[in-house]
Every structure is written in structure tokens, then in C-alpha cells.
Amino acid sequence: MGIKDLVILKEREYRLFLVLVICLLVGFSFMQFKTTQIVGFVIFFPLLAISVILFFISFILKKNLKEMSFKSIIKYCILAIPLFLVFTVIILYAFIFLFLLSIISYIFITSLFTLHNCYKWGVRVDEKLYKLPSLINFLTRVISFIGGFAFSIILMMSIFWVISLNFFPEGVFSNLGVIPMLMILIFVFLFLVCLLFLLLGKFNTWIGVFLLYASFYACYLIFKAFLTAFQGEGSILALPIQIVLFLFDLFLLLVTIGSLIGKKAEILSNKLKFIKPDVILIWLIFSKAANEFASGFPDNEMSNVNIIISFIVFIPILLFMSLYGMVNYFKLKKLRKKRKKAKKLKKKSTKKEKRAEEEKIKLGKSEEKALS
């Protein structure tokens, strides 16, 4: 899990990122509650400016932020002030464009990394079940496959039922009933695709666990939309839901940050040759700060746009990760076959070694008898 990799931030080369992440987390925590939002704005305003400067240093000037000293970072920040004053209009429009782009990209990055982690957890569970004895292996994998699909559909149907009760004030949750129904259709479609793969001898059991995690993430998005709508109603119910969503949002943020540092960052850097992991991490910090900064304003229009973008981005990524996982499962099957062959060869070689040792012992005994 990405959270384990956060320990790397203690290392000297990651100190800059540690300071930025702490500022982000503190500002994010204050922004969640109306009484402390002003403190969040005070923290986020300089954080946004510094993040933009560091982004340009890393992306355009191709500087390695890990190797830069604290003095050189301050120097670049001071040099940016006169440039901002001279090209105020251009920079302001550029900043607004980056601001809007950052909100979309934050949703994309978090959705992609969250669903990729869901995919890895699904494969990990399947690997553990696969290693069990043959009969238990088959039964547990079938249960995880069917059970995962069934529970995901039941969860979405439950949310749709809650929405259809009209328990909430008029206008709240009014258009969200489409989302769980759309998710159910996607789950049924993926189930049918998995059955087609099963005819080809590829049993994608991992997808049951994957969709279970993905359905929880979909619930999080739905309830976040609910909270945004309910805040306008001033209900007491909003506070406990707000705390739960805050903790879950914090968890997702930490997992995503953890996925962008350490060895995983090096792998990502090799795949994305033109973008460094530092650039993505700085952009993630900026985009999260921009997202929360925009959501904190009294006007709910930005929050509503945020909700719509969340679902527009999430659903295609869900389909992409599901189909990617199914195709990638062919490689996993090949690896399993190779492991099986390797184990068989080891067993054969150990048997041969044992036979050779036994023959040596027998020869030794016969030689002793001949000498006596």
C-alpha cells in the first residue's frame, strides 16, 4: 500500500515535499469545517503560489527539486515576484487556466491511482487464494468472484433505494439516482465480459474483489455529492458524514502521495520519460490545494461542477482498469504456469540429487564390505 512509502518523506532529499505535504494536510483539515475554513484559505494561498513556482522550475527548467537547496528555492520564489508584477495579466490568466485544469487532473490522478490500487488488491487476494489446495482454491475463488459482483450490486441497489425514499430535502440527491443504476449496468456488463473470458479458459476471479473496492469508492463519491448538497440545507446529519468523508479523503490522498515517491516513482519515471515523478507530485499538491480552495467558497457552483467531473472521470477509468486487468490477467496466468514448471523442475532435480546421494551411500557401504 502507498501509505507505507510515506516514511520516505523523512529522508533528507524529500524534506521539501514533506513540508509541502504537511502544509497541504493541515490546510485540507481546516478547510473541511466551516468554522475553520479561513485558516485553510490562509495556508492554501501561499501553498498554491509556491507549488506553481516549483512546478515551473521542475517541468520547464528541468531542475531536480530533490537536489535543490532551501536557499535556491527561496531565490527562485523571490525572482518570480517581479515577473508576476510585470506580466500580471498573462500570469493571472495562466493561473486561472492551471486552476481549472488542476481540479480536473486531481480527480483524474486520485481516481486512477485509487482504482489501480483496487486492481492490485484484487490480484493480491486472488494470488493468496490460488496458492491454497486445489479444491479449496476453486471454491474460494468462485465465492470471491460471484460474491464480489453480488455485494457490489446489492450496495449500489441499497444506495438507489435510499435515494428513491425521498427522505432528504427537495433538491438534495435528486439527480444522483442515475449513478448507482449506471454502476449496476457497468457491473453486469463486466460480469458478461468475464463469462466470455471464462469460455477462453481465463477465470478473472480478481475482478470480484476489485469491484467491491470500486463500489465503496463510488459510494464515497455519491456521499460526497450528498454532503455538498446537504451543506446548503444546514442539517445536523451533515457533520458525521463530513467527518467520515474527511477521513476517507485523507486516506486516498495519502495513498496517492505514497504511490508517487520511492521505488514506485522510479518505475513511473521510466514509463513516463518526459515527466518526472517530482512534477506529478508537485502538481498533485497544487491540484488538491486548488480543489479545496475552490470548494471552500460560499458559491456552490464550483462544488457542483466538481461533482459532475468526478463521475465523468471515474466511470471511464473504472471501465479502463477493468478491461486492462482482464487483458493483463493473461500475463499473470503465464507467470503462474512458469512458476509451476519451475517447481516441478526443482522437485525433479531434488529427487535426482537424493537418488545420487543414496547411490553414493550404497556404493560406500559396498566398498566397506569389500574391504572387510
N, C-alpha and C positions, 0 to 999 in steps of 0.2 A: 504493500500500500504506500501511496505517496507521502503520507504523514511521517513515516519513519525517516524519510530522506530530509526532513526539515532540520534535523540535527546538524546537517552540513552547513547551515547558515551560521553556526558558531565559528566556523573556520575563518581565518583572517581575510582571505580573498573574497569572502561573501559578506563581510561586515556592512558594506554599503547597502546590499539587498536586505540584510537583517534590519537595519534602521528603517528602510522604506516599508518593509512588511509590517514592522511594529506600528509605524505611523498609520498604515492602511487599516490594520486590525483595530487600533484604538479609535480612529475616525469612523470606521464602519460600525463599531459597537455603539458609539454615541449617536450615530445617525438613525438607529433603529427605533428610538423612542423620542416622541415629540418634545418632551421636557429638556432633553439634552442635545437636540439637533444643532443648535447654534454652535456648540463646542465642535461638533463634527464638521461644520462648514469652515470653522477657523483652522482646523487641522488639514482638511482637504484642499483648501485654496492654495497654500504653498506647495503641497504634495503634488498637485496637478501641474503646476509650473515647473517644478524640479524634474518631474517624470518626463515631461515633454522635452526639456533640455537634454536630459540623459538619453532619451530615445534618439534624438538627432545626433548626438555625439557617437552613439554606438552604431546606428544604422547608416548615417550619411558619412561621417568622418571615419568610420570603421575602427574606432578605438575600443580596446578591450577594457571594459569597466572594472573587471576584477584586478587588473594591473595598475589602474589609476589611483593616485594618492588623493587624500582628502583635500589637500591644497589645490591640486589641479582641477578638481571638481568645482570647488568654490570659485576658482579663476574663470572657468567656463560659464558659470552661473552669473558672475559679475559682468562678463563680456556680453552676455545675452541681453542685459538690461538696456544699453544704448541701442542695440539692434532693434529691440522691441519698440523703443521710443521713435526711432527713425521710420521703421516700416510698420507702424501701428495698425493701419487699416488692413494691409496684406496679412500680417500675422494674426490679426483678430479673426478674419475670415477663415484663414487656415486652421486656427484653433477651434472655431465652430464646426468646421468640417471634420476635424480629428475627433471632436467631442461626440458628434453623431455617429461617426464610424466606430469609435471606441465602444459605444453602448452595444452596437450590433456584434462587434468582434468579441466582446466579453461573453455575451450569451453563446456565441459560436464556440469559443475556446472551452468554456466550462461544460457545455453540453457534450462536445466532442470528447474531452478528457474523462468526463463522468461516465459516458456510455462506453468508452474504451476500457475503463476500469471495470465496469459491469461485465463486459465481454471477457476480460481476463479472469475475473472472479468465477464466472460461469465455467470457463475452461478448466480452472484450477479445481473446482468441485468435481467436474467430470473426470479429471485425471485421478483424483483420490478414489472415486467410485470404480473406475476402470481397473485399479490395482487390487480390488477385492477379489475373492474367489469367484469363479465363473458364474455360478447360479445366483449368488448374492449380487454380483456385479450387474447381471442382466436386470434383475428385479428392481434394484435401487436406481438404476439409470432410467428405466421405464417410468418409475414413480416420479423421479425428478423432472423428467421431460413432460409427462402429462400433468403432473401436479403443479409445475411452474406455469404452464399455459392456463390451467383451470383457475388457479388462485389469482393470476393477473386479470383474467376476465371477470371473476367474481368481484375483485377490488374495484375495477372500473364500473361495473354494474351497480355496485353499492354507492359509489360517488354520484352516478347518474340518478339513482333513486333518491338520494339526499337532496340533490338539486331540484328534482321534479316535485318534491314535497311542498315547495314554496314556503318553507319555514323562515327563510330570510326576507328582509325588507325588499320591497319592489325595486327592481333595477339591479339589485345585487345578485350575482350569479346567473343573470337572465340569459346570457349567450354562451355560458360555459358548458352547458349540457351537450353541446356538439363534440367537445373534446373527448370525453370518455367513450362516446359512441364511435368516434373516429379511431380511437385507440383499440377498441374491440375489433373493428373491421381489419385493422393492421395485424392484430394478433391472430385472427382467423386466417388471413392471407399467408402469414409466415408459417402457420401450422400446416397449411396445404402444401406450401413450398417444401417444408421439412419432410412431409409424406412422399413427395416426388423424389427427394434426395434419398429417402429410405429405400425406394424401389431400385436405386442405383447402388445400394449397399452402404450408404453413408448415413449413419444414425446420429443426427445433430442433437444429442442429449443436453449439451451445454446451454442451448437456447432457452430451455425451461427456466433455469436459474437466472440467465441474462434478462429475460423479460420480466421476471419477478422483481429484480432490482430496478429495471427501467420503468415499471409501473409505479414503484414507490417514488421515483424521480418525477414522473408525470403528475402524481398526487401532490408533490411539493409545488410544482408549477401552478396547478389548479388552486391550491390553497393560498399560494402567494397572490394570485389574482383575486381571490376571495377577500384576502386581507386588505388589499388596495381599495377594493370597492366598499368594504365594511368600515374602513377608517373614516370615510365620509359620513357614515351613519352614527359614529360615536358610540358603538356598542361595547359593553364590558367584555363580551366574548372575544373581541379582537386581541386583547392583551395576552392570554395564554397561548393563542395560536401564533401571535407575533414572536413570543419567546422561543417556541418550538422551531419556527421557521428560521429565526435568527441563528439558532444553534446548528441547524441543518445547513444553512447557507454558509456559515463559518466553516463547517466540516468540508463542504465542497470546495471552498476557496483554498483551504489548507492542502487538500488532496491535489488540487490543480497546481499550486505553487510547488509542492513536493515533487510533482511529475516533471517540473521544468528545471530542476537542479540535480547535480551529481552525475552519475553514470548515464541516467536516462537522458539528461541534457546533451551529453556527448553523442549518443545514438541519434537523437533528434537532429543534432547539428550536422551529422554525416548525411542524413536523409534530406534535410533542407539546407543545401550547400550555400545558398545566397542569403539565408537568415540565421543569425546566431541565436542560441538559447537565451542569452542576455537580453537581446532585443525583444523576444517574445515575453520574457518575464517582466521587463520594464513596461511593455505595452499592456500586459495583464494588470499590473498595479495601477497604471494610468486609467485603463478602461473600467476597472472596478470602482475606482475613486470617482470617475466621471459618471458612472451609472448611478452610484449612491447620491452623488452631488445633485444630479438632475431629478432623481426621485424624491429628494428632500424638499423640493419647492412645494408651496401650497397648491399650485395648479396641478390637478391630477392627469392632465392631458399626456404629459411625458410618461407617467406611470402606465397609462392605458396603452400607449404606443409600445412601451417596453414589454408588456404582457403579450401583445399581438406578435411582436418579433420573436419572443421566447418560443411560442408554439410553432410559428412559421419555420424557425431554425431547427427546433427539437425533432419534429416529425420526420423530415428528410434524413437527418443524421441517424435517427433510430433505424430507419429502413436501410440506410447505407451500411451501418455497423452490423446489422443482422445478416445482410447478404454477403458482406465482406467476411464475416465469421464463418458462414456456410462454405464459401469458396476456400477459405484458409484452412478449414477442417480437413480437407483432402491432404494437405501437407502434414497435419498432425497425425492422421492415420498412417501415412508413410513412415513418419518418425517412430510410431508405435511398432510397426512391422519390423523396422530396423533394430529396435531395442529387443524385440522378441528373438530375432535371428542372432543378435549378439549374445543374448542369454543362453540360447541353445548351443552356440559355438563354445561358450565358456564352460557349459556343463559337459560337453563332449571332450574338451581339452582337459578338464579336471579328471574326468573318468579315465582318459588315456594316461594321464600323469599317475593316477592311483594304480592302474594296471602295471605301468612301468615300474613303480616302486615295489609293488607286490612281487613282480617277476625278479627284481633285484634281490629282494629278501629271500625268495625261494632259491635263487642261484647261490646266494651267500650261504644258506643252510646246507645245500647240496655239496658245496665246496668244503664246508666244515666237516661234513660226514665223510667225504672222500679222504680228507687229510687225516681224520681219526682212524 
